[in-house]
Amino acid sequence: MSSAHSSLAALTLGAIGVVYGDIGTSVLYAVKEVFGSGHVPFTPDNVFGILSIFFWTLTVIVSLKYVTLVLRADNAGEGGLVAMLALASQSVRDKPRLRKVLLLVGIFGTCLFYGDGVITPAISVLSAVEGLEVVSPAFKSAVIPLTLVILFGLFAVQKRGTAGIGKFFGPITLVWFASIAVLGLVHIADNPSILWALSPHHALRFIISQPLVTFIILGAVVLCVTGGEALYADMGHFGRKPIRLAWFSIVMPALTLNYFGQGALLLQNPEAVKNPFYMMAPDWALLPLVGLATMATVIASQALISGAFSVTKQVIQLGYLPRLQINHTSIRDTGQIYIPFVNWGLFIAIVLAVVLFKSSSNLASAYGIAVTLDMLITTVLTFFVIRFGWGYPLSLCLAATGFFFVVDLAFFSSNLMKLLEGGWFPLLIGGAIFILMQTWKDGRNLLNDKLRADALDLKSFLEAVFVSPPVRVEGTAVFLTGTPGTVPNALLHNLKHNKVLHQNNLFVTLQSHEVPWVRIDERLTIEALGHNCWQVTLNYGFKNDPDVPGSLRALQAHGCDVDPMTTSYFLSRDTVVPTFGDGMSFWREKLFAQMHRNASAAADFLKLPNNAVVELGSKIEI
């Protein structure tokens, strides 16, 4: 086998483990929730109709929308809602009002991801452990405690990273897909006529004859496409081809076989509707199947947790959240990170979800609103990317995205009916995070406006200083400033209190761009200000790791040698004082001041050496 083929095989196996764990475990609860809702009369025709709807939902939403269309919209090879948002906002850069609206919509969609990140691990692990109730009703009281223990173990190991166990994700999930395919095949062999449900006319007949029932059950049908967004979000890790290959060769055939096997079982034994997935298995295989399902749901949850870390890092880079402590768990893979605050915040929210809803059926009511609204937002952003970014004709863009918009809107509208039953829970989480993000973004803008209004022009200031220059001391001073061309507060304080100026002075500004990566050769721009002073701008994408000392090493080529042994980094540590005025409402200003105070140290975030950092503080009213 050539290296190219072996690499493709390895990436495809990895994609099966990481990308498809979530959608692969939906067989545990999707059929059960549709027939258990009480809205669908149990008849053979309805079984055929529902299975046909399942198959064509997978085909339209996953195969056509995500695998065929959305995967094409990559941002320098990266996918996910943040990457799509960056693409869409860049494509309408000449339309500032539209761009502002798209940013709001996209950021809200990103916030909903956290709501999904709470519900999905809860419903997945809980539905797997509920298989014990099929083994024996005596296990019912142990389901919730065991679920919480498994989830605690999952979150506790996050700080160690997934490098060690990640290599088992693909093989275990492959065994899972093989197992559910075999389970389905066994029951399809007993009743091969169930395969007629592949024909779309069964779905159309069900929809036409029972339009209201169809609309109501779409809220449960959407469970079969849980994790569809992960296809796009993980494109940067695996690439378009392995994700497509894994879907069409392994995942979709296995899911289809299992769903149709559940349908064949229900035709023979309507009582199996209580838990059709586990009742497909012979008694001797039940406990091993519960164990395998639990491992598969843990892997699916792991992918979502890793996604939450990645998304958080990206929105910090884009300026929508304060700096948080980010630990790298792998020397080789910079994408493997651990954010303690996000990890334990998610865990607490998931424990609340499990304790509050108590069963996977109740959680199914909470699931759907967040994910269908995200699907809708992805479709809207895709339209702007292909229309304004790629320049396709309007009619083609409307045709390509309009159909998916109608489908997504139907699913979202159906899920709105579950708002009071539990749909409020992920919306509450997403809404709270949205308020935090917008407060931070607006607060930073207010703070920067205030700093700019009070700031002195750097070039003019240096000219005045060097008319009667202070004492120059050996070494290099690096002054971090948010606004290029203005005098950093740290410089003013240094001159006022220490009355000296270093031999070399760098005024460094970090710029985050709406692209995933900025190449090393595009990382740095420099402007000489005279008297051994330079204005430096460091450019980073939203997936780059800021590393100021590492980036400044490139200055040697410009005649400025930044020696680590003689370089000091001066930071302005501003204390925000909220005031009544024309800015944000007072409670939001107080919230911003609290977030600003609790942000992790800039020195750690920027990888500055701890023994070379000088912080000089000041109070700023906004």
C-alpha positions as CSV (number, residue, x, y, z in Angstrom):
1,M,0.0,0.0,0.0
2,S,1.4,3.4,-0.9
3,S,2.0,6.1,1.7
4,A,-0.8,8.2,0.2
5,H,-3.3,5.4,0.5
6,S,-2.2,4.5,4.0
7,S,-2.4,8.2,5.0
8,L,-5.9,8.4,3.6
9,A,-6.9,5.2,5.4
10,A,-5.5,6.6,8.7
11,L,-7.3,9.9,8.3
12,T,-10.6,8.1,7.4
13,L,-10.3,5.9,10.5
14,G,-9.6,9.0,12.6
15,A,-12.6,10.8,11.1
16,I,-14.8,7.8,11.9
17,G,-13.8,8.1,15.6
18,V,-13.9,11.9,16.0
19,V,-16.3,13.2,13.5
20,Y,-19.0,10.5,13.4
21,G,-19.2,9.4,17.1
22,D,-22.1,11.7,17.8
23,I,-24.2,10.9,14.8
24,G,-23.3,7.2,15.1
25,T,-24.8,7.0,18.6
26,S,-28.1,8.6,17.6
27,V,-29.4,5.1,16.8
28,L,-29.7,4.6,20.6
29,Y,-32.6,7.0,20.9
30,A,-33.9,8.5,17.6
31,V,-36.4,5.8,16.6
32,K,-37.5,5.3,20.2
33,E,-38.4,9.0,20.6
34,V,-40.4,9.2,17.3
35,F,-42.6,6.2,18.2
36,G,-42.6,6.9,21.9
37,S,-43.9,10.4,21.4
38,G,-47.5,9.1,21.2
39,H,-48.2,11.1,18.0
40,V,-47.6,8.3,15.5
41,P,-50.2,5.5,15.5
42,F,-48.4,2.2,15.3
43,T,-49.2,0.7,11.9
44,P,-46.9,-1.0,9.3
45,D,-47.5,1.9,6.9
46,N,-46.3,4.3,9.5
47,V,-43.2,2.3,10.2
48,F,-42.3,2.4,6.5
49,G,-43.1,6.1,6.4
50,I,-41.0,7.0,9.4
51,L,-38.0,5.0,8.2
52,S,-38.2,6.6,4.8
53,I,-38.3,10.0,6.5
54,F,-35.2,9.0,8.5
55,F,-33.3,7.8,5.4
56,W,-34.1,10.9,3.3
57,T,-33.4,13.3,6.3
58,L,-29.9,11.7,6.4
59,T,-29.6,12.0,2.7
60,V,-30.7,15.6,2.4
61,I,-29.2,17.2,5.5
62,V,-25.9,15.2,5.8
63,S,-25.1,13.8,2.4
64,L,-26.3,16.8,0.2
65,K,-26.1,19.8,2.5
66,Y,-23.0,19.1,4.6
67,V,-21.0,16.5,2.7
68,T,-21.6,17.9,-0.7
69,L,-22.2,21.7,-0.3
70,V,-21.0,23.0,3.0
71,L,-17.7,21.1,3.1
72,R,-16.7,23.1,0.0
73,A,-16.8,26.3,2.0
74,D,-13.5,26.0,3.8
75,N,-11.5,28.9,5.2
76,A,-7.9,28.1,4.4
77,G,-8.7,24.4,5.0
78,E,-10.6,25.0,8.2
79,G,-14.3,24.4,8.9
80,G,-16.9,25.1,11.6
81,L,-19.2,28.0,12.3
82,V,-16.4,30.4,13.3
83,A,-14.5,29.7,10.0
84,M,-17.8,30.1,8.1
85,L,-18.6,33.3,10.0
86,A,-15.1,34.7,9.1
87,L,-15.6,33.8,5.4
88,A,-19.1,35.4,5.3
89,S,-18.0,38.6,7.1
90,Q,-15.0,38.9,4.7
91,S,-17.3,38.5,1.7
92,V,-19.5,41.4,2.7
93,R,-16.7,43.7,4.0
94,D,-17.9,46.5,1.7
95,K,-21.4,46.3,3.4
96,P,-20.7,47.3,7.0
97,R,-24.3,47.1,8.2
98,L,-24.9,43.7,6.7
99,R,-21.5,42.5,8.1
100,K,-22.5,43.6,11.6
101,V,-25.7,41.7,11.4
102,L,-23.9,38.6,10.1
103,L,-21.4,38.8,12.9
104,L,-24.2,39.0,15.5
105,V,-26.0,36.0,13.9
106,G,-22.8,34.0,13.6
107,I,-21.6,34.7,17.1
108,F,-25.1,33.7,18.5
109,G,-24.8,30.4,16.5
110,T,-21.4,29.9,18.1
111,C,-23.0,30.4,21.6
112,L,-25.7,27.8,20.8
113,F,-22.8,25.3,20.2
114,Y,-22.2,25.4,23.9
115,G,-25.9,24.6,24.6
116,D,-25.5,21.6,22.2
117,G,-22.3,20.8,24.0
118,V,-24.2,20.3,27.2
119,I,-27.2,18.3,25.9
120,T,-25.3,15.9,23.6
121,P,-23.0,14.3,26.1
122,A,-25.8,14.1,28.6
123,I,-28.3,12.4,26.3
124,S,-25.7,10.2,24.6
125,V,-24.1,8.7,27.8
126,L,-27.5,8.5,29.6
127,S,-29.1,6.6,26.6
128,A,-26.2,4.1,26.6
129,V,-26.4,3.4,30.3
130,E,-30.2,3.1,30.1
131,G,-29.5,-0.2,28.3
132,L,-29.0,-1.7,31.8
133,E,-32.8,-1.3,32.3
134,V,-33.3,-3.7,29.4
135,V,-30.9,-6.2,31.0
136,S,-32.9,-6.0,34.3
137,P,-35.3,-3.4,35.7
138,A,-33.4,-3.7,39.0
139,F,-30.6,-1.5,37.4
140,K,-33.0,1.5,37.0
141,S,-31.9,3.2,40.2
142,A,-28.2,2.9,39.2
143,V,-28.6,4.6,35.7
144,I,-28.2,8.3,36.8
145,P,-25.4,7.8,39.4
146,L,-23.4,5.6,36.9
147,T,-23.9,8.2,34.2
148,L,-22.6,11.0,36.4
149,V,-19.6,8.8,37.4
150,I,-18.7,8.1,33.7
151,L,-19.1,11.8,32.8
152,F,-17.0,12.9,35.8
153,G,-14.2,10.5,34.7
154,L,-14.4,11.8,31.1
155,F,-14.0,15.5,32.3
156,A,-11.3,14.6,34.9
157,V,-9.0,13.1,32.2
158,Q,-9.2,16.1,29.9
159,K,-6.2,17.8,31.5
160,R,-4.1,14.8,30.4
161,G,-5.1,15.4,26.8
162,T,-6.3,12.8,24.3
163,A,-3.0,12.0,22.6
164,G,-2.7,8.7,24.4
165,I,-6.3,7.4,24.1
166,G,-7.1,9.2,20.8
167,K,-5.5,6.4,18.7
168,F,-8.2,4.0,20.1
169,F,-11.2,6.3,19.1
170,G,-11.2,5.2,15.4
171,P,-11.0,1.4,16.0
172,I,-13.6,1.4,18.8
173,T,-16.0,3.5,16.8
174,L,-15.4,1.3,13.7
175,V,-16.3,-1.7,15.9
176,W,-19.4,0.2,17.0
177,F,-20.5,0.8,13.4
178,A,-19.8,-2.8,12.4
179,S,-21.9,-4.0,15.4
180,I,-24.9,-1.8,14.7
181,A,-24.8,-2.8,11.0
182,V,-24.8,-6.5,11.9
183,L,-27.6,-6.0,14.4
184,G,-29.6,-4.3,11.6
185,L,-28.8,-6.9,9.0
186,V,-30.0,-9.8,11.2
187,H,-33.4,-8.3,11.6
188,I,-33.6,-7.1,8.0
189,A,-32.9,-10.7,6.9
190,D,-36.0,-11.7,8.9
191,N,-38.2,-9.2,7.2
192,P,-36.5,-7.9,3.9
193,S,-39.6,-6.1,2.8
194,I,-38.6,-3.3,5.2
195,L,-36.0,-2.2,2.5
196,W,-39.0,-0.8,0.5
197,A,-38.8,2.1,2.9
198,L,-35.8,3.3,0.9
199,S,-38.3,4.6,-1.7
200,P,-39.2,8.3,-1.1
201,H,-42.8,7.7,-1.9
202,H,-43.3,6.2,1.6
203,A,-42.0,9.4,3.2
204,L,-44.2,11.5,0.8
205,R,-47.3,9.4,1.5
206,F,-46.8,9.8,5.3
207,I,-46.2,13.6,5.0
208,I,-49.2,14.2,2.7
209,S,-51.6,12.0,4.7
210,Q,-50.5,13.2,8.1
211,P,-49.0,16.8,7.7
212,L,-49.6,17.9,11.3
213,V,-48.2,14.7,12.8
214,T,-45.2,15.0,10.4
215,F,-44.6,18.6,11.6
216,I,-44.8,17.6,15.3
217,I,-42.4,14.5,15.0
218,L,-39.8,16.5,13.0
219,G,-38.6,17.6,16.5
220,A,-37.7,13.9,17.2
221,V,-36.6,13.0,13.6
222,V,-33.8,15.6,13.9
223,L,-32.2,13.4,16.5
224,C,-30.9,11.2,13.6
225,V,-28.7,14.0,12.3
226,T,-27.2,14.9,15.7
227,G,-23.6,15.8,15.1
228,G,-24.1,16.9,11.5
229,E,-22.3,20.2,12.3
230,A,-19.2,18.1,13.4
231,L,-18.6,17.1,9.8
232,Y,-17.8,20.7,8.9
233,A,-16.2,21.7,12.2
234,D,-13.6,18.9,12.0
235,M,-12.6,19.5,8.4
236,G,-9.4,21.2,9.4
237,H,-8.3,18.1,11.3
238,F,-9.0,15.5,8.7
239,G,-9.7,17.1,5.3
240,R,-12.6,17.0,3.0
241,K,-11.9,13.6,1.3
242,P,-11.5,11.4,4.4
243,I,-14.7,12.8,5.9
244,R,-16.6,12.1,2.7
245,L,-15.1,8.7,2.3
246,A,-16.0,7.7,5.9
247,W,-19.6,8.9,5.5
248,F,-20.4,7.2,2.2
249,S,-18.4,3.9,2.8
250,I,-19.0,3.2,6.5
251,V,-21.2,5.6,8.5
252,M,-24.3,6.1,6.3
253,P,-24.6,2.4,5.3
254,A,-24.3,1.3,9.0
255,L,-26.8,3.8,10.2
256,T,-29.3,2.9,7.5
257,L,-28.9,-0.8,8.2
258,N,-29.5,-0.3,11.9
259,Y,-32.5,2.0,11.5
260,F,-34.1,-0.4,9.0
261,G,-33.3,-3.3,11.4
262,Q,-35.1,-1.5,14.2
263,G,-38.1,-1.0,11.8
264,A,-38.1,-4.7,10.9
265,L,-38.1,-5.6,14.6
266,L,-41.0,-3.2,15.3
267,L,-43.0,-4.8,12.5
268,Q,-42.5,-8.2,14.2
269,N,-42.7,-7.1,17.8
270,P,-44.5,-3.7,18.5
271,E,-43.6,-4.0,22.2
272,A,-40.0,-3.4,21.3
273,V,-40.9,0.3,20.9
274,K,-39.8,0.8,24.6
275,N,-36.2,0.5,23.5
276,P,-35.9,-0.8,19.9
277,F,-32.1,-0.5,19.8
278,Y,-31.3,-2.7,22.7
279,M,-34.1,-5.1,22.1
280,M,-32.6,-5.9,18.7
281,A,-29.8,-7.7,20.6
282,P,-29.9,-11.3,21.9
283,D,-29.8,-11.6,25.7
284,W,-26.2,-12.8,25.7
285,A,-25.1,-9.7,23.9
286,L,-26.9,-7.1,25.9
287,L,-24.2,-6.3,28.5
288,P,-21.3,-6.2,26.0
289,L,-23.5,-4.0,23.8
290,V,-24.2,-1.6,26.7
291,G,-20.4,-1.5,27.4
292,L,-19.6,-0.8,23.7
293,A,-22.4,1.8,23.5
294,T,-21.0,3.6,26.6
295,M,-17.5,3.7,25.1
296,A,-19.0,5.0,21.8
297,T,-21.0,7.8,23.6
298,V,-17.9,8.7,25.6
299,I,-15.9,9.1,22.4
300,A,-18.7,11.1,20.9
301,S,-18.8,13.4,23.9
302,Q,-15.0,13.7,23.8
303,A,-15.1,15.1,20.3
304,L,-17.7,17.7,21.4
305,I,-15.6,18.7,24.5
306,S,-12.5,19.1,22.3
307,G,-14.6,21.2,19.9
308,A,-15.7,23.4,22.8
309,F,-12.1,24.0,23.7
310,S,-11.2,24.8,20.1
311,V,-14.2,27.2,19.6
312,T,-13.4,29.0,22.8
313,K,-9.8,29.6,21.8
314,Q,-11.0,30.9,18.4
315,V,-13.5,33.4,19.9
316,I,-10.9,34.6,22.3
317,Q,-8.6,35.3,19.3
318,L,-11.5,37.2,17.6
319,G,-12.0,39.3,20.7
320,Y,-15.3,38.0,21.9
321,L,-14.1,36.5,25.2
322,P,-11.4,37.5,27.8
323,R,-8.2,35.6,28.0
324,L,-8.6,32.2,29.7
325,Q,-5.9,29.8,30.9
326,I,-5.1,27.5,27.9
327,N,-2.9,24.4,28.5
328,H,-1.4,22.6,25.6
329,T,-1.7,18.8,26.1
330,S,0.5,17.7,23.2
331,I,4.0,18.7,22.1
332,R,3.4,17.6,18.5
333,D,-0.3,18.6,17.9
334,T,-0.8,22.3,18.8
335,G,-4.6,21.8,18.3
336,Q,-4.8,19.6,21.4
337,I,-5.6,22.1,24.2
338,Y,-7.3,22.1,27.6
339,I,-9.2,25.0,29.1
340,P,-10.0,24.3,32.8
341,F,-12.7,27.0,33.0
342,V,-14.6,25.6,30.0
343,N,-14.1,22.0,31.0
344,W,-15.6,22.3,34.5
345,G,-18.2,24.8,33.4
346,L,-19.5,22.3,30.8
347,F,-19.3,19.5,33.4
348,I,-21.5,21.4,35.9
349,A,-24.0,22.3,33.2
350,I,-24.2,18.6,32.1
351,V,-24.7,17.4,35.6
352,L,-27.5,19.9,35.9
353,A,-29.0,18.6,32.7
354,V,-28.8,14.9,33.8
355,V,-30.3,15.6,37.3
356,L,-32.9,18.0,36.0
357,F,-34.2,15.8,33.1
358,K,-33.5,12.4,34.5
359,S,-33.9,10.3,31.3
360,S,-32.8,10.4,27.7
361,S,-36.5,10.8,26.6
362,N,-36.8,14.0,28.6
363,L,-33.5,15.2,27.3
364,A,-34.7,14.6,23.8
365,S,-37.2,17.4,24.5
366,A,-34.4,19.7,25.3
367,Y,-32.4,18.7,22.3
368,G,-33.1,20.1,18.9
369,I,-33.7,23.8,19.2
370,A,-30.1,24.7,19.5
371,V,-28.8,22.3,16.8
372,T,-31.5,23.2,14.2
373,L,-31.0,26.9,14.8
374,D,-27.3,26.3,14.2
375,M,-28.1,24.4,11.0
376,L,-30.3,27.3,9.9
377,I,-27.5,29.9,10.6
378,T,-25.0,27.7,8.7
379,T,-27.3,27.7,5.7
380,V,-27.7,31.5,5.8
381,L,-24.0,32.1,6.1
382,T,-23.3,29.7,3.3
383,F,-25.6,31.8,1.0
384,F,-23.5,34.9,1.6
385,V,-20.2,33.0,1.1
386,I,-21.2,31.5,-2.3
387,R,-23.0,34.7,-3.5
388,F,-20.6,37.4,-2.4
389,G,-17.4,35.4,-1.7
390,W,-17.5,33.1,-4.7
391,G,-19.6,35.4,-7.0
392,Y,-22.0,32.7,-8.1
393,P,-25.3,33.9,-9.8
394,L,-28.1,34.9,-7.5
395,S,-30.5,32.3,-8.9
396,L,-28.0,29.5,-8.4
397,C,-27.3,30.6,-4.8
398,L,-30.9,30.8,-3.9
399,A,-31.6,27.4,-5.4
400,A,-28.6,25.8,-3.7
401,T,-29.4,27.2,-0.2
402,G,-33.1,28.0,-0.5
403,F,-34.1,24.3,-0.4
404,F,-31.9,23.6,2.6
405,F,-33.2,26.8,4.3
406,V,-36.8,25.5,4.0
407,V,-35.9,22.1,5.3
408,D,-33.9,23.6,8.3
409,L,-36.7,26.0,9.0
410,A,-39.2,23.2,9.1
411,F,-37.1,21.3,11.6
412,F,-36.5,24.4,13.7
413,S,-40.2,25.4,13.7
414,S,-41.1,21.9,14.9
415,N,-38.5,22.0,17.7
416,L,-40.0,25.3,18.9
417,M,-42.9,23.3,20.1
418,K,-40.6,21.7,22.7
419,L,-39.6,25.1,24.1
420,L,-41.4,24.7,27.4
421,E,-40.7,21.0,27.7
422,G,-36.9,21.6,27.9
423,G,-35.9,23.5,24.8
424,W,-35.4,26.5,27.0
425,F,-32.4,24.9,28.6
426,P,-29.8,25.0,25.7
427,L,-31.3,28.4,24.6
428,L,-30.7,29.7,28.2
429,I,-27.1,28.5,28.1
430,G,-26.5,30.0,24.6
431,G,-28.2,33.2,25.5
432,A,-26.2,33.7,28.7
433,I,-22.9,33.1,26.8
434,F,-24.1,35.5,24.0
435,I,-24.6,38.2,26.6
436,L,-21.1,37.6,28.0
437,M,-19.5,37.7,24.5
438,Q,-21.3,40.8,23.4
439,T,-20.6,42.5,26.7
440,W,-16.9,41.7,26.4
441,K,-16.8,42.9,22.7
442,D,-18.7,46.1,23.4
443,G,-16.7,46.7,26.6
444,R,-13.4,46.3,24.8
445,N,-14.5,48.7,22.1
446,L,-15.5,51.3,24.8
447,L,-12.2,50.8,26.6
448,N,-10.2,51.2,23.3
449,D,-12.2,54.3,22.4
450,K,-11.4,55.8,25.8
451,L,-7.7,54.9,25.5
452,R,-7.5,56.4,22.0
453,A,-9.2,59.6,23.1
454,D,-6.7,60.1,25.9
455,A,-3.7,58.7,24.0
456,L,-0.8,60.7,22.7
457,D,0.6,60.4,19.2
458,L,3.7,58.1,19.5
459,K,5.9,59.8,16.8
460,S,5.3,63.3,18.2
461,F,5.9,62.1,21.8
462,L,9.2,60.5,20.8
463,E,10.3,63.6,19.0
464,A,9.6,65.6,22.2
465,V,11.3,63.1,24.4
466,F,14.5,63.1,22.4
467,V,14.9,66.9,22.4
468,S,16.2,66.3,26.0
469,P,16.5,62.5,26.1
470,P,16.4,60.6,29.4
471,V,19.2,58.2,30.6
472,R,19.4,55.2,28.2
473,V,20.1,51.8,29.7
474,E,21.3,48.6,28.1
475,G,18.8,46.1,26.7
476,T,15.5,46.0,24.9
477,A,12.1,47.2,26.2
478,V,9.0,45.7,24.5
479,F,5.8,47.8,25.2
480,L,2.6,46.0,24.4
481,T,-0.1,48.3,23.1
482,G,-3.6,47.8,21.8
483,T,-3.5,50.7,19.4
484,P,-0.6,51.2,17.0
485,G,0.8,54.7,16.8
486,T,-0.2,55.7,20.3
487,V,1.9,56.0,23.5
488,P,1.4,53.0,25.8
489,N,0.5,53.9,29.4
490,A,3.4,51.6,30.5
491,L,5.9,53.8,28.7
492,L,4.5,56.9,30.4
493,H,4.7,55.2,33.9
494,N,8.2,53.9,33.2
495,L,9.5,57.4,32.3
496,K,7.6,59.0,35.2
497,H,8.8,56.6,37.9
498,N,12.1,55.1,36.6
499,K,13.2,58.1,34.5
500,V,15.1,55.9,32.0
501,L,14.7,54.6,28.5
502,H,16.1,51.4,27.1
503,Q,18.6,51.3,24.3
504,N,16.1,49.5,22.0
505,N,12.3,50.1,22.3
506,L,9.7,48.1,20.5
507,F,6.0,49.2,20.5
508,V,4.2,46.0,19.7
509,T,0.5,45.6,18.7
510,L,-1.2,42.2,18.1
511,Q,-3.7,42.0,15.3
512,S,-6.2,39.2,15.0
513,H,-7.5,38.4,11.6
514,E,-10.6,36.6,10.3
515,V,-8.6,33.8,8.8
516,P,-7.6,30.6,10.6
517,W,-3.8,30.9,10.0
518,V,-1.4,33.7,9.2
519,R,1.9,32.4,7.7
520,I,5.2,33.0,9.4
521,D,6.4,35.2,6.5
522,E,3.3,37.4,6.9
523,R,3.4,37.4,10.7
524,L,5.4,40.7,11.3
525,T,5.4,44.2,10.0
526,I,7.9,46.8,11.2
527,E,8.3,50.6,11.0
528,A,11.4,52.4,12.2
529,L,10.7,55.4,14.4
530,G,14.3,56.5,14.8
531,H,16.5,56.6,18.0
532,N,16.4,52.7,18.0
533,C,12.6,52.7,18.4
534,W,10.3,50.5,16.2
535,Q,6.6,50.1,15.7
536,V,5.9,46.4,15.3
537,T,2.6,44.7,14.4
538,L,2.2,40.9,14.9
539,N,-0.5,39.3,12.8
540,Y,-2.3,36.1,14.0
541,G,-5.2,34.1,12.7
542,F,-8.0,32.8,15.0
543,K,-6.3,29.4,15.2
544,N,-2.7,30.6,15.6
545,D,-1.2,30.5,19.1
546,P,0.1,34.0,20.0
547,D,3.8,33.8,20.9
548,V,5.3,37.3,21.1
549,P,9.0,36.3,21.9
550,G,8.9,33.7,19.2
551,S,7.5,36.1,16.6
552,L,10.0,38.9,17.6
553,R,12.9,36.7,16.8
554,A,12.2,37.5,13.1
555,L,13.3,41.1,13.8
556,Q,16.9,40.0,13.6
557,A,16.5,40.1,9.8
558,H,15.6,43.8,10.1
559,G,18.6,44.7,12.1
560,C,17.0,44.6,15.6
561,D,18.3,41.7,17.7
562,V,15.9,40.9,20.6
563,D,18.2,39.1,23.0
564,P,16.0,37.0,25.5
565,M,18.6,37.7,28.3
566,T,18.3,41.5,28.0
567,T,14.7,42.0,27.0
568,S,12.0,43.3,29.3
569,Y,8.2,43.2,28.5
570,F,6.2,46.2,29.8
571,L,2.4,45.6,30.1
572,S,-0.3,48.1,31.1
573,R,-2.6,46.5,33.7
574,D,-5.7,48.6,33.4
575,T,-8.4,48.6,36.1
576,V,-11.8,49.3,34.6
577,V,-14.1,51.6,36.6
578,P,-17.8,51.4,35.5
579,T,-19.7,54.7,35.4
580,F,-23.1,55.9,34.5
581,G,-23.0,57.4,31.1
582,D,-23.5,56.9,27.3
583,G,-21.7,53.6,27.1
584,M,-23.3,50.2,28.0
585,S,-26.0,49.9,30.7
586,F,-24.4,50.1,34.1
587,W,-24.9,46.4,34.9
588,R,-23.1,45.4,31.7
589,E,-20.3,47.8,32.5
590,K,-20.0,46.1,35.9
591,L,-20.0,42.7,34.3
592,F,-17.3,43.8,31.8
593,A,-15.2,45.2,34.7
594,Q,-15.5,41.8,36.5
595,M,-14.6,39.9,33.3
596,H,-11.6,42.2,32.7
597,R,-10.4,41.7,36.3
598,N,-10.7,37.9,36.1
599,A,-9.1,37.5,32.7
600,S,-6.0,35.3,32.8
601,A,-2.6,37.1,32.8
602,A,-1.6,38.5,29.4
603,A,2.0,37.3,30.0
604,D,0.8,33.7,30.0
605,F,-1.5,34.1,27.0
606,L,1.3,35.8,25.0
607,K,4.0,33.3,26.2
608,L,6.1,36.0,27.8
609,P,8.9,34.8,30.1
610,N,7.7,35.3,33.7
611,N,11.0,36.7,34.9
612,A,11.1,39.5,32.3
613,V,7.6,41.0,32.6
614,V,6.9,44.4,34.2
615,E,3.2,45.4,34.8
616,L,2.3,49.0,35.4
617,G,-1.3,49.7,36.2
618,S,-3.8,52.5,35.9
619,K,-7.5,53.1,36.4
620,I,-9.8,53.8,33.4
621,E,-13.4,55.0,33.6
622,I,-15.7,53.8,30.9
